[in-house]
Amino acid sequence: MSPSASSPAPVNLADKLAQFSELWSQKKIAQLNDYEVKLAKLKGEFVWHKHDETDELIMVVSGRLTLQLRDGDVVLGPGELYVVPQGVEHCPLADEETAILLFEPAGTANTGDAGGPRTKAPETLA
């Protein structure tokens, strides 16, 4: 999903975030080789899960995110990121609406090994 050679344009995160309000739904905004760059809005608690095949980079754009880990929490504010190592169980928690940027291989399930009703493929934002 790279910009066309005839009309290159940067991806503006604020503009992309303004295009949706749905919570816990990943939106693909770019692709880099085999990796997807995605945005999501979160509020509340997700599900405990892990990604057996890959690390997962999570960066907070706005709000505050607690990544609950089995051996301690990681709290992120705007402009901060954390890489959840491959195979590490985690559960995102946001007390307030929080916007995040994700960077992970294409095809990575949002619920990792947990599956269930919250599993959802990312939608591409134009």
Backbone bond lengths (Angstrom), bond angles and torsions (degrees), N, CA, C in turn:
res aa  C-N    CA-C-N  psi(-1)  N-CA   C-N-CA  omega(-1)  CA-C   N-CA-C  phi
1 M - - - 1.441 - - 1.521 109.58 -
2 S 1.286 117.66 48.50 1.454 120.55 -179.80 1.521 109.51 -84.57
3 P 1.342 116.60 151.63 1.454 118.98 178.90 1.524 110.92 -59.24
4 S 1.285 116.93 149.34 1.465 121.74 179.47 1.517 109.93 -67.94
5 A 1.315 116.26 146.24 1.463 121.01 -178.80 1.517 111.53 -63.00
6 S 1.324 117.45 -27.25 1.466 120.14 -178.16 1.527 112.35 -81.98
7 S 1.341 117.55 -20.68 1.461 118.71 -179.45 1.526 110.63 -144.26
8 P 1.338 116.20 69.77 1.461 118.50 179.81 1.533 110.60 -65.99
9 A 1.308 115.59 141.05 1.460 120.26 178.74 1.523 108.63 -150.59
10 P 1.325 116.77 142.12 1.458 119.17 176.87 1.530 110.16 -72.68
11 V 1.312 115.74 159.09 1.461 121.30 174.19 1.523 106.74 -91.71
12 N 1.326 116.71 121.03 1.452 122.11 180.00 1.528 108.34 -98.35
13 L 1.330 116.87 113.65 1.461 120.84 -175.69 1.527 112.45 -61.16
14 A 1.324 117.86 -41.13 1.471 120.62 179.53 1.524 110.83 -62.19
15 D 1.335 117.29 -42.35 1.468 120.46 178.17 1.524 110.66 -63.08
16 K 1.319 117.76 -43.05 1.465 121.20 -179.90 1.530 110.90 -65.89
17 L 1.337 117.08 -41.69 1.466 120.12 179.22 1.528 112.05 -64.76
18 A 1.334 116.62 -30.31 1.469 120.70 179.31 1.531 112.07 -70.89
19 Q 1.321 117.78 -14.28 1.469 121.51 -176.92 1.528 113.96 -82.07
20 F 1.341 118.16 -8.96 1.460 118.78 -179.04 1.524 111.29 -148.96
21 S 1.329 115.48 157.36 1.460 120.51 178.40 1.530 112.28 -127.67
22 E 1.329 116.73 -10.27 1.458 121.63 -177.63 1.528 110.83 -60.98
23 L 1.327 116.38 135.50 1.462 122.21 179.36 1.526 110.68 -89.23
24 W 1.320 116.25 147.78 1.458 124.94 175.05 1.525 112.30 61.24
25 S 1.321 116.56 30.79 1.458 121.92 178.86 1.522 108.48 -124.28
26 Q 1.327 116.85 112.61 1.458 120.76 -176.63 1.524 111.02 -75.17
27 K 1.339 115.39 137.96 1.465 122.63 179.28 1.525 108.65 -120.65
28 K 1.308 116.23 118.79 1.468 121.57 -179.74 1.528 109.11 -76.41
29 I 1.338 116.07 127.24 1.467 120.48 -178.88 1.527 112.56 -117.23
30 A 1.320 117.20 -12.42 1.469 120.77 179.15 1.523 109.18 -166.74
31 Q 1.314 114.86 163.78 1.461 120.34 175.10 1.522 107.67 -135.14
32 L 1.310 115.83 138.45 1.459 123.09 178.51 1.522 106.85 -128.96
33 N 1.316 117.26 106.72 1.461 122.02 -174.41 1.532 108.31 54.30
34 D 1.319 117.68 -121.21 1.461 120.94 -178.63 1.531 112.67 -95.41
35 Y 1.327 116.65 12.42 1.463 120.97 -177.70 1.523 111.32 -108.16
36 E 1.330 115.61 143.53 1.459 121.22 174.88 1.523 109.38 -104.24
37 V 1.333 115.19 142.49 1.454 122.79 172.25 1.522 104.72 -106.72
38 K 1.346 116.25 121.69 1.456 120.63 -173.36 1.514 110.91 -130.93
39 L 1.329 115.03 152.61 1.457 122.56 172.46 1.519 108.41 -112.56
40 A 1.315 116.05 153.13 1.458 121.33 173.33 1.519 108.21 -152.91
41 K 1.327 114.94 153.00 1.459 122.14 172.24 1.524 107.00 -112.00
42 L 1.316 115.78 134.48 1.456 121.66 -174.81 1.517 110.78 -127.16
43 K 1.309 116.06 148.80 1.467 122.40 168.22 1.512 106.41 -160.70
44 G 1.335 115.25 131.33 1.448 120.81 -176.35 1.511 110.19 95.89
45 E 1.332 114.82 -159.08 1.459 120.64 -177.17 1.520 109.56 -111.48
46 F 1.332 116.68 140.50 1.467 122.29 178.20 1.532 108.40 -90.24
47 V 1.304 118.61 -142.37 1.461 123.05 178.78 1.526 109.32 -119.42
48 W 1.320 116.71 148.85 1.450 120.85 173.02 1.516 108.04 -68.18
49 H 1.328 116.47 130.12 1.461 120.75 -179.30 1.523 109.99 -160.15
50 K 1.328 115.39 170.41 1.463 121.04 174.23 1.516 107.96 -144.85
51 H 1.317 114.87 160.99 1.462 122.27 177.67 1.528 106.77 -114.22
52 D 1.325 116.13 105.89 1.466 120.94 -175.19 1.518 113.55 -70.26
53 E 1.324 117.73 -21.39 1.468 121.17 -172.84 1.531 114.95 -105.17
54 T 1.357 117.97 -8.48 1.466 118.11 -172.26 1.524 112.79 -157.15
55 D 1.330 115.28 155.66 1.460 122.09 166.36 1.522 107.17 -75.60
56 E 1.337 116.85 164.42 1.469 121.49 177.77 1.525 108.48 -136.66
57 L 1.344 116.55 121.03 1.457 121.33 176.96 1.521 108.62 -91.91
58 I 1.330 116.30 126.57 1.469 122.54 178.11 1.519 107.72 -124.78
59 M 1.332 116.47 125.21 1.462 122.23 178.00 1.524 108.97 -123.91
60 V 1.326 117.04 133.84 1.461 121.51 177.64 1.521 109.33 -84.98
61 V 1.341 115.25 126.21 1.461 121.89 176.67 1.533 109.04 -90.83
62 S 1.330 116.38 -44.79 1.469 121.63 176.21 1.516 108.84 -150.04
63 G 1.313 116.06 155.03 1.456 120.53 -178.44 1.514 111.49 88.59
64 R 1.336 115.51 -154.70 1.461 121.40 -176.75 1.530 107.54 -146.10
65 L 1.322 116.01 135.36 1.450 121.48 -177.28 1.524 110.14 -126.95
66 T 1.318 115.67 132.66 1.455 121.08 171.64 1.522 107.19 -105.61
67 L 1.313 116.31 121.14 1.457 121.57 172.63 1.519 105.79 -95.07
68 Q 1.317 114.94 105.10 1.454 119.61 178.06 1.527 108.07 -77.28
69 L 1.310 115.34 124.78 1.458 122.30 177.04 1.522 106.80 -119.64
70 R 1.309 118.06 155.71 1.472 121.00 -177.30 1.532 111.62 -62.54
71 D 1.347 117.99 -26.17 1.467 119.29 -179.02 1.522 113.21 -111.21
72 G 1.340 118.10 22.27 1.462 121.56 176.00 1.512 111.58 137.17
73 D 1.325 115.97 152.83 1.459 121.86 -177.77 1.527 111.82 -88.29
74 V 1.330 115.19 150.97 1.459 122.79 171.72 1.522 105.60 -118.47
75 V 1.329 117.11 122.00 1.461 121.73 -178.87 1.525 108.35 -106.49
76 L 1.335 115.48 127.44 1.463 121.79 -177.43 1.520 110.52 -118.86
77 G 1.339 115.94 137.21 1.451 122.90 172.79 1.522 109.08 -110.55
78 P 1.327 117.47 -179.77 1.460 121.52 -178.82 1.532 112.07 -54.23
79 G 1.343 114.86 133.33 1.456 120.68 178.71 1.517 114.22 84.15
80 E 1.333 117.74 0.32 1.460 120.60 179.77 1.524 109.62 -105.44
81 L 1.329 115.65 147.72 1.460 120.04 178.70 1.507 109.72 -134.46
82 Y 1.330 112.98 161.32 1.457 120.97 177.06 1.524 107.22 -144.50
83 V 1.312 116.21 141.07 1.456 120.97 174.93 1.526 107.16 -103.31
84 V 1.326 114.93 114.42 1.461 120.35 175.56 1.525 106.13 -79.74
85 P 1.334 117.27 117.06 1.461 119.56 -177.39 1.538 112.77 -64.84
86 Q 1.287 114.70 150.02 1.463 122.40 175.96 1.528 110.11 -48.32
87 G 1.331 116.03 131.62 1.458 120.80 175.77 1.513 115.99 81.33
88 V 1.339 118.92 -1.12 1.467 121.35 -179.34 1.527 109.39 -89.90
89 E 1.325 116.15 122.62 1.462 121.09 179.89 1.528 109.47 -70.84
90 H 1.332 115.60 135.94 1.461 120.67 -178.65 1.526 110.14 -149.90
91 C 1.338 114.86 160.95 1.457 121.28 179.50 1.526 108.27 -145.05
92 P 1.347 117.62 108.48 1.458 120.54 178.12 1.532 111.55 -67.31
93 L 1.329 115.75 142.12 1.464 123.24 179.46 1.518 108.31 -141.58
94 A 1.329 116.25 126.04 1.469 121.45 178.24 1.523 108.72 -129.54
95 D 1.330 117.03 115.32 1.465 121.28 178.97 1.527 111.73 -73.07
96 E 1.328 116.40 -26.17 1.462 122.34 177.18 1.515 107.77 -124.41
97 E 1.331 117.65 162.80 1.462 118.11 178.03 1.522 108.98 -59.72
98 T 1.317 114.90 129.51 1.455 122.45 -174.71 1.521 109.11 -132.21
99 A 1.319 116.27 135.33 1.466 121.43 176.83 1.521 108.00 -104.23
100 I 1.347 115.17 133.20 1.458 119.65 -179.56 1.525 110.44 -128.66
101 L 1.323 114.79 157.51 1.450 123.36 172.13 1.517 106.39 -113.67
102 L 1.335 116.59 133.42 1.460 122.86 179.81 1.513 109.90 -117.49
103 F 1.304 116.12 146.32 1.454 122.32 177.44 1.508 106.69 -135.51
104 E 1.347 116.25 111.67 1.459 120.57 -177.76 1.521 110.00 -158.02
105 P 1.337 117.54 162.89 1.460 119.98 -178.76 1.528 112.10 -58.82
106 A 1.330 116.28 143.83 1.461 121.38 176.14 1.521 108.72 -55.66
107 G 1.320 115.28 140.18 1.453 120.56 178.30 1.511 114.87 89.07
108 T 1.341 118.18 -0.31 1.460 121.21 178.42 1.526 109.00 -72.11
109 A 1.322 116.87 124.24 1.468 121.21 -179.78 1.521 110.20 -70.94
110 N 1.334 116.41 135.91 1.465 120.34 -179.45 1.524 112.20 -62.34
111 T 1.331 117.54 -27.42 1.462 121.41 179.52 1.522 112.70 -99.27
112 G 1.327 116.98 8.64 1.464 120.80 177.33 1.510 112.20 52.36
113 D 1.333 116.13 -129.11 1.455 121.60 -177.26 1.526 112.98 -81.16
114 A 1.350 118.23 -8.19 1.466 121.41 -175.50 1.519 112.66 -75.54
115 G 1.350 116.84 -33.59 1.464 119.60 -177.22 1.519 110.70 60.46
116 G 1.318 116.60 -153.76 1.459 121.21 175.98 1.512 113.88 95.74
117 P 1.339 115.44 -174.81 1.467 121.49 -173.30 1.526 114.75 -67.15
118 R 1.325 118.82 -17.41 1.469 120.32 -179.79 1.526 112.55 -89.35
119 T 1.332 117.22 -0.97 1.464 120.41 176.90 1.514 109.04 -69.71
120 K 1.336 115.27 128.03 1.457 120.23 -175.61 1.518 108.94 -152.34
121 A 1.335 116.30 132.52 1.457 120.63 176.05 1.526 109.47 -71.75
122 P 1.334 118.11 147.60 1.471 119.60 178.77 1.529 111.24 -68.65
123 E 1.313 115.30 146.28 1.457 122.46 173.21 1.516 107.97 -97.57
124 T 1.320 117.74 146.17 1.466 121.77 178.72 1.519 109.66 -90.25
125 L 1.329 116.35 128.53 1.469 121.18 174.74 1.529 108.49 -90.73
126 A 1.316 115.98 136.30 1.473 120.66 178.85 1.505 110.66 -77.66
